[in-house]
Amino acid sequence: MANIRTWIRLLLMPAITARLLSRERLLKQRRHAEAARLRRGERHRVHYFHQVDDPYSALAAAALPLLQARYDVEIAAHVVGPPPDAAAPERDKLVAYSRKDAQLLARHWGLDFRDGGAQPSPHDADLATRLLVAAAQDGRFVDEAGRISAWLWRGASRAAEGIAPAPALTTAEAASHIAAAETLRERMGHYLGAMFFYAGEWYWGLDRLYHLERRLQDLGAQRAGVSDLLYPPSLDLSSPLPLADAPAIDFFLSLRSPYTAIVAQRVFALGRLTGAPVRLRFVLPMVMRGLPVPPAKRMYISRDAAREAYARGIPFGRLNDPVGRPTERGLALIPFAEKLGHGQDYLLSFMRGVWAEGIDAGSDRGLRKIVERADLPWNEARQALADEGWRRTAEANRAEMFALGLWGVPSFRVRDTAVWGQDRLWVVQQALGVK
């Protein structure tokens, strides 16, 4: 019976995900949401969820007045706490990395954020929470949240930053607001701070704000003269730019990561255009390392990856989840493919197969198709599947990734620069010396 259920799942999954993640379905949902808004006679309403001690939220808060000035929108602000443990594995690494990454973003966009190397003090965080909740309740959040957040992370005096005295709101009253906001966020289907929600879709921080802006512009919600984007996606290198003694790009990847799937061809193109060798540093997926991935997180990641893939023109959406045996078989063949000089071709074939074509990499038929179109001999590949040496390599790669302060994929290292995320390829370019 278990085998029958597995077979049915593998058979149906590609068709189901192709429909769920299709661009046509997304656009249809958007049309229905807009029609419902017009029937109700409502303004465009964006919900924003702010986590006080989250540096990404500090950056997002600074963008709120700009967003409201550019679009005819009402912004409903909610203050929330940190994500639950199940949604934030390796929390200490996440917290430390978030500060460094937010500093990178702030420099990139010319924003005011300073990583002091530590989280705000509990006293300052409590005061900022009460100030922000009071502002949210009084309709002042958009105007004041950026200034309050900047003060919190700088650690300067309130008077110097123009911050009002402590509000009459108590810590307990603020906690009640947070509990209600977290319930609302969970009901809407999310778990993080720095999140924007508009009519059925989530947008994370500055990195995804361009999707929301494009949607609002498609609806004609922009104010006069607005046609550009606040924080447009970075442009990939498109012409050859050979670098003298180009450093290697360490590409930490997982075969079960949709974000790895949509960045692989981009990082390989960057390597080709600059002459930088790309080293495949594969690791086991989080769930196969005992780290949980809650349903809401899986759903958001899939939808977000589909939206990002569409923006980059990368095929994605007809999935056949390679968790378990398909991933193990796929990883076993990376050293084999690299030995024959086809490591990148094989990885691209595998990722396209399981993330865009619905191929079952756990079957010989599916894996053979993946292998042979990468110009690899199937008979030799079948023999290579018996070599378990890849497990030691995957664990060594994981240990090295953790030593860099990273824990998720895709991640990259160039010399002393280490970053996480498919939306940080611009940092990799800069580390290579590409301006």
C-alpha positions in Angstrom: 0.0 0.0 0.0 2.8 2.4 0.9 4.4 1.8 -2.5 1.1 2.5 -4.3 0.7 5.8 -2.4 4.3 6.8 -3.3 3.7 5.9 -6.9 0.5 8.0 -7.0 2.3 10.9 -5.3 5.1 10.8 -7.8 2.7 10.6 -10.7 0.4 13.4 -9.6 2.9 15.8 -8.0 4.3 17.4 -11.3 0.8 18.1 -12.6 -0.5 19.5 -9.3 2.6 21.8 -8.7 2.6 22.9 -12.4 -0.9 24.2 -11.8 -0.4 25.6 -8.3 2.8 27.5 -9.3 1.8 28.6 -12.8 2.0 32.2 -13.8 -1.4 32.0 -15.3 -3.0 30.9 -12.0 -1.2 33.7 -10.1 -2.4 36.3 -12.5 -5.9 34.9 -12.3 -5.8 35.1 -8.5 -4.7 38.7 -8.8 -7.5 39.6 -11.1 -10.1 38.0 -8.7 -8.6 39.9 -5.7 -8.8 43.2 -7.6 -12.3 42.6 -8.7 -13.3 41.8 -5.1 -11.6 45.0 -3.9 -13.5 47.1 -6.4 -16.8 45.5 -5.4 -16.1 46.4 -1.8 -15.1 49.9 -2.7 -11.9 49.6 -0.7 -8.5 51.3 -1.2 -5.4 49.2 -1.9 -4.4 47.8 1.5 -0.9 46.5 2.3 -0.3 44.7 5.6 3.2 45.1 7.0 4.5 42.8 9.8 7.4 44.3 11.8 9.8 42.4 14.1 11.5 44.9 16.4 14.8 43.1 16.8 15.1 42.0 13.1 17.5 44.1 11.0 15.6 43.3 7.8 12.5 44.9 9.5 14.6 48.0 10.3 15.4 48.4 6.6 11.8 47.7 5.5 10.5 50.3 8.0 12.7 53.0 6.4 11.0 52.1 3.1 7.4 52.6 4.3 7.2 56.4 3.8 8.6 56.0 0.3 6.2 53.2 -0.6 3.2 55.3 0.6 4.4 58.4 -1.2 4.7 56.4 -4.5 1.4 54.5 -4.4 -2.2 55.1 -3.4 -2.1 52.5 -0.6 -3.2 52.2 3.0 -0.5 50.5 5.1 -1.7 48.5 8.1 1.2 47.9 10.4 1.5 45.0 12.9 4.3 44.4 15.4 5.3 40.7 15.8 7.8 38.6 17.6 10.5 36.3 16.2 9.5 33.3 14.1 8.9 30.0 15.8 11.7 27.6 16.3 10.4 25.3 13.6 10.7 28.1 11.0 14.1 29.3 12.2 16.6 26.4 12.4 20.0 27.5 13.6 18.5 30.6 15.1 21.8 31.9 16.5 23.4 31.8 13.1 20.3 33.4 11.5 20.4 36.3 14.0 24.1 36.9 13.6 24.0 36.6 9.8 20.9 38.9 9.5 22.8 41.8 10.9 25.8 41.4 8.5 23.5 40.9 5.5 21.3 43.9 6.4 24.5 46.0 6.6 25.4 44.8 3.0 21.9 45.8 1.8 22.1 49.1 3.6 25.3 50.0 1.9 24.0 48.7 -1.5 20.9 51.0 -1.3 22.4 53.9 0.7 20.2 53.2 3.8 21.0 53.9 7.5 21.7 50.7 9.3 24.7 49.9 11.4 25.7 46.4 12.6 27.2 46.9 16.0 28.0 43.2 16.3 25.2 42.5 18.7 21.4 42.6 19.1 19.8 45.6 20.8 19.7 45.4 24.6 16.5 44.0 26.1 15.8 47.3 27.7 16.0 49.2 24.4 14.1 46.5 22.6 11.3 46.6 25.1 11.0 50.4 24.8 11.2 50.3 21.0 8.4 47.6 21.0 6.1 49.8 23.1 6.9 52.8 20.9 6.2 50.9 17.7 3.0 49.3 19.0 1.7 52.7 20.2 2.6 54.1 16.8 0.8 51.3 15.0 -2.3 51.7 17.1 -2.4 55.5 16.6 -1.7 55.4 12.8 1.8 56.9 13.1 3.8 53.8 12.3 4.7 54.7 8.7 6.1 58.0 9.8 7.9 56.9 12.9 9.0 53.3 12.5 12.1 54.1 10.5 13.4 56.6 13.0 12.6 54.4 16.0 14.3 51.4 14.3 17.4 53.4 13.4 17.7 54.6 17.0 17.3 51.1 18.3 20.2 49.7 16.2 22.5 52.7 16.7 22.1 52.7 20.5 22.1 56.5 20.6 20.1 58.6 23.0 16.4 59.0 22.3 16.7 62.8 22.4 19.5 62.8 19.9 17.4 60.8 17.5 14.2 62.9 18.1 12.4 59.9 19.7 9.4 60.7 21.8 9.4 59.8 25.5 8.3 56.3 26.6 4.6 55.8 25.9 2.0 55.1 28.5 1.6 51.7 26.8 2.8 48.9 29.1 4.9 45.9 28.2 1.8 43.7 28.8 -0.3 45.8 26.5 2.3 45.6 23.8 2.5 41.8 24.2 -1.2 41.6 23.7 -0.9 43.5 20.4 2.0 41.2 19.3 -0.1 38.0 20.1 -3.0 39.3 18.0 -0.6 40.3 15.2 1.1 36.9 15.2 -2.3 35.2 15.1 -3.3 37.3 12.1 0.0 36.5 10.3 -0.3 32.8 10.9 -3.9 32.9 9.6 -2.7 34.6 6.5 0.0 32.0 6.0 3.4 33.3 7.2 5.9 33.3 10.0 8.6 36.0 9.4 9.0 39.7 10.2 9.8 42.3 7.5 6.8 40.8 5.5 4.4 42.7 3.3 1.1 41.1 2.4 -1.2 42.4 -0.3 -4.3 40.6 -1.6 -3.2 37.0 -1.2 0.6 37.4 -1.7 3.6 37.7 0.6 6.6 39.9 -0.2 9.8 39.7 2.0 11.7 42.8 2.9 13.4 45.0 0.4 14.4 42.0 -1.7 10.8 41.3 -2.8 9.4 44.7 -2.7 9.8 45.1 -6.4 7.3 42.3 -7.0 4.7 44.3 -5.0 5.6 47.5 -6.8 5.2 45.9 -10.2 1.8 44.5 -9.1 0.6 47.9 -7.9 1.8 49.5 -11.1 -0.1 46.9 -13.1 -3.2 48.0 -11.2 -2.5 51.7 -11.9 -2.1 52.4 -8.2 1.1 54.5 -8.6 1.1 58.2 -8.2 1.9 60.6 -11.0 5.4 60.3 -12.3 6.2 56.9 -10.8 7.4 54.3 -13.3 10.6 53.0 -11.7 11.2 50.7 -8.7 12.6 51.6 -5.3 14.8 48.5 -5.0 15.0 46.8 -8.4 16.5 43.3 -8.7 20.2 43.2 -9.5 21.4 42.7 -13.0 23.6 39.7 -13.8 26.8 40.2 -15.8 25.8 39.7 -19.5 29.0 40.2 -21.4 32.4 38.5 -21.1 34.7 40.2 -18.6 37.7 38.0 -18.2 39.5 38.6 -14.8 43.2 38.1 -14.3 43.7 35.3 -11.7 39.9 35.1 -11.1 39.2 33.6 -7.6 37.1 30.5 -7.3 33.4 30.7 -6.4 32.4 28.1 -3.8 28.8 27.2 -4.5 27.1 25.6 -1.5 24.1 23.8 -2.9 21.3 21.3 -2.2 19.5 19.3 -4.8 16.2 19.8 -2.9 16.5 23.6 -2.8 14.3 25.5 -5.2 16.5 28.6 -4.8 19.5 26.5 -5.8 17.6 25.4 -8.9 16.9 29.0 -10.0 20.4 30.4 -9.4 22.6 27.5 -10.7 22.6 28.6 -14.3 23.2 32.2 -13.3 26.3 31.5 -11.2 27.7 29.2 -13.8 27.2 32.0 -16.4 29.0 34.4 -14.1 31.9 31.9 -13.9 32.1 31.5 -17.6 32.0 35.3 -18.3 34.7 36.1 -15.7 36.8 33.0 -15.9 36.1 32.3 -12.2 36.0 28.5 -11.5 32.8 27.4 -9.7 33.3 24.7 -7.2 30.3 22.5 -6.4 30.0 22.2 -2.6 26.9 20.0 -2.2 25.2 19.3 1.1 22.3 17.2 2.2 18.9 19.1 2.4 17.9 20.5 5.8 15.1 18.0 6.2 17.5 15.1 5.5 19.8 16.6 8.2 17.0 16.5 10.8 16.0 20.2 10.5 12.2 20.9 10.2 10.6 22.7 7.4 7.0 23.7 8.4 4.2 23.5 5.7 3.8 27.3 5.6 7.5 27.8 5.0 7.5 25.1 2.2 4.5 26.8 0.5 5.9 30.3 0.7 9.4 29.2 -0.6 7.8 27.4 -3.6 5.6 30.3 -4.5 8.4 32.8 -4.0 10.9 30.7 -6.0 8.3 30.5 -8.9 7.9 34.3 -8.9 11.6 34.9 -8.8 12.2 32.3 -11.6 9.6 34.0 -13.8 11.3 37.3 -13.2 14.6 35.8 -14.4 13.2 33.8 -17.2 14.1 30.5 -15.7 11.9 27.4 -16.1 10.4 26.3 -12.8 7.2 24.9 -11.3 6.6 21.3 -12.6 8.1 19.7 -9.5 9.0 16.2 -8.4 10.3 16.5 -4.9 13.7 14.8 -4.8 13.7 14.3 -1.0 15.3 11.0 0.1 16.5 8.5 -2.4 16.4 10.8 -5.5 18.6 13.3 -3.7 21.0 10.6 -2.5 21.3 9.2 -6.0 21.7 12.6 -7.5 24.5 13.6 -5.1 26.3 10.3 -5.7 26.7 11.2 -9.3 28.1 14.7 -8.8 31.7 13.5 -8.2 31.4 11.1 -11.2 30.1 14.0 -13.4 32.9 16.3 -12.3 35.5 13.7 -12.9 34.4 13.5 -16.6 34.3 17.3 -16.8 30.5 17.6 -16.9 29.7 18.6 -13.3 27.9 21.8 -14.2 26.0 20.2 -17.1 24.8 17.4 -14.8 23.7 19.7 -12.0 21.7 21.9 -14.5 20.1 18.8 -16.0 19.2 17.4 -12.6 17.7 20.7 -11.3 15.8 21.3 -14.5 14.5 17.8 -14.4 13.1 17.7 -10.9 12.1 21.4 -10.6 10.8 22.2 -14.0 10.0 19.0 -15.8 8.7 16.7 -13.1 11.2 13.9 -13.6 11.4 11.3 -10.9 15.2 11.1 -10.2 14.6 8.2 -7.9 13.8 5.9 -10.9 16.4 4.6 -13.3 14.4 5.9 -16.2 14.3 9.4 -14.8 17.9 9.5 -13.7 19.1 8.1 -16.9 17.4 10.9 -18.8 19.1 13.4 -16.5 22.5 11.8 -16.9 22.5 11.2 -20.7 21.5 14.7 -21.7 24.5 15.9 -19.6 26.6 13.8 -22.1 27.4 11.2 -19.4 27.4 7.5 -20.0 24.5 5.8 -18.2 26.2 2.4 -17.7 29.2 4.0 -15.9 26.8 6.3 -13.9 24.9 3.3 -12.6 28.2 1.8 -11.3 29.1 5.2 -9.7 25.8 5.1 -7.7 27.3 2.4 -5.5 30.1 4.8 -4.3 29.2 6.2 -0.9 32.1 8.6 -0.8 29.8 11.5 -1.5 28.4 11.3 2.0 31.8 12.3 3.5 32.1 15.1 1.0 28.6 16.4 1.8 29.3 16.4 5.5 32.7 18.2 5.0 31.0 20.8 2.9 28.3 21.3 5.6 30.9 21.7 8.3 32.8 24.3 6.2 29.5 26.2 5.4 28.7 26.3 9.1 32.2 27.6 9.9 31.5 30.5 7.6 28.5 31.4 9.7 26.1 30.1 7.1 23.7 27.2 7.3 21.3 27.4 4.3 21.6 27.1 0.6 22.4 28.4 -1.9 25.4 30.1 -0.3 28.6 31.4 -1.9 32.1 32.2 -0.9 34.7 34.3 -2.8 37.9 34.8 -0.9 36.8 36.3 2.4 33.2 37.1 1.3 30.5 34.6 2.2 26.8 35.2 1.5 23.6 33.3 1.5 20.7 33.5 -1.0 20.0 33.4 -4.7 19.3 37.1 -4.5 22.9 37.8 -3.3 24.6 37.1 -6.6 25.4 40.8 -6.9 27.6 40.4 -3.8 29.4 37.5 -5.5 30.0 39.7 -8.6 31.4 42.5 -6.4 33.7 40.1 -4.6 35.0 39.0 -7.9 35.7 42.6 -8.8 32.8 43.1 -11.2 31.2 46.5 -10.8 
